Amino acid sequence: MIVFVLRHADRTAADDLSAAGLRRAELLARMLGETGVSIAYRSDARRAVRTLEPLEQMLGAALAVVEVGFPDQDGVEFHITKIVDGIKALPSDTVIAVVSHSNTVGPILERLGTGPVGEIGPTEFDKLFVLFVGVQGPPTLLMLRYGAAS
């Protein structure tokens, strides 16, 4: 299993993507478009939706998108648990993308078996984590930077 996990792209104060964020979303689609990604989890926030849109447009029906919001006061815990449980239930040869938030990316990765990944800063949008989960042994985590430095 391969899981790409990232924070939504660069945002504006109005909770949408900035011009830099739109460029980053396009780059993400170009990077992941031929990886075999078949399912994507994302939050219901506009910035997460817009980050994934170019990949959705590129892959069409070949990409199943699962929206996981933040209902009630336990919303963050619900979001993390729902995504992790969904990923763990998938076949071992699945390629997955997760577009979430600075406060949920680390916990999602940790619950998938990595160690701590460190904090994602408030203006840090260029981290892309790639998790390789084999049938045996611990998962392997690769951290990349994509697009313009932020």
N, C-alpha and C positions, 0 to 999 in steps of 0.2 A: 504494500500500500504506500502511496505517496500522497502527502498532504501539504499543500501550499497554504500557509497561514499569514495573514497580513492585516494591518490596520487599513481602514479606508484611506483614499487618497486625500491630498491637501484640500482643506476646507476653507470656506469663507465664514465670516461672522454670522451669516444668515443660514448656516448649516447646509450649504450646498457645496459643490466642488468649485474651487478656484480654477483659473486658466491652467495653472501648474498641475492641479489635480486632474483636470480633463486630459492633459498630456500624459500624466502618469497612468491613468486608467486605460488609455489607448495602448501604451507600452505594455501594460500588464496583459492585455488581450493578445498582443503580438507574441509575448513571451510564453503564455500558457496555451495558446490556440492549438498547437500541435503536440501537446504533451499527453493527450489521451484523457484529459480531465472530463469527467462525465457528470459530476454532481458538485454543486456549490452551495455552501451555507452562507447566509449573510443576514445581517440585522435588518430591521425595518426602517432604519434611519435613512433619510434621503441621500446622504453622502456615501453610505454603503451601497445603496441601490445604484447610484450613478457610477461608482467605482467598478461595479461588475457589468454594467450595461454593454460596453464594447465587446466583452467576451461573450455575453449572451447573444448579441447580434451576430457575431462571427460564427458561433457554433449552432445557433438555432435550437431545434428540438433535440440535438445531441447532448445538450447540457440541461440537466434537471436542477432547478434552483429551489432551495428550501429556505424560506424566510423564518427567522427565529427572533421574535421581538423581546421586549423587556416588560412583561406584564407585572403589575402591582409592585409592592415595595421589595419583594425578593426577585426582582426582574433580572439583575445581573447574574445571580446564582442560577435562575431558571435558564437563561440564555446559554451560559457555559455548559450546564449539565445536558441540556437538550442537544447541543451540537456534539459534545463528546460522546454521548450515548448513541447518537445517530451514526457517527463515524465508526465507532466500535462494532456496530451491527452490520457494517458493509463487508462485502467479500474482500479478501486479502489482496486482490489485484486491482482494486479501485484507485483511481486518481481523483483527488478531491481538492477543491479550493474553499478557503474560509476567509470571508471579508468581515472583520469585526472592528473592535475599538481598542484604544490604548490600554484600557483597564481589563480587557478580556482576553487578548491574544496570549499573554503569558500564562494565565490559568488554564486556558484551553490546551496549550502545548504541554504544560506540566501534567495535566490529567491524562494526556495521551502517552505519558511515560518519559518525558524529558526532565532534566533538572531545571532549576530556575533560569529564565532567559533574560532577566533584568528588566528594568523599567523602560517603557517607551515614553519619551518626552512629549510635551504638549505640542511641539512643532515638528516632531519627527514622523515623517510619512514614508520614508524610503526603505524601511526594513521589510524583507521578505524572507520568511522562515520556510524551509523545506524539510519536512519530516519523512524519513524513510522507516517504515515499520515492516520488519520481516516476520516470518513465521516463528523464528527462533531468535533468542537474544534480545538485548535492549534496542530500542529505536535509535536511529542516528539523526541528529539535527544539524542542518546546515543553515547559516544565517547569511543572507546576501543583502546588498543594497541595490536598488533599482531606480532608474531615473535620476533626476537632479538631486544633489545632496540637500538634505533638509535638516 
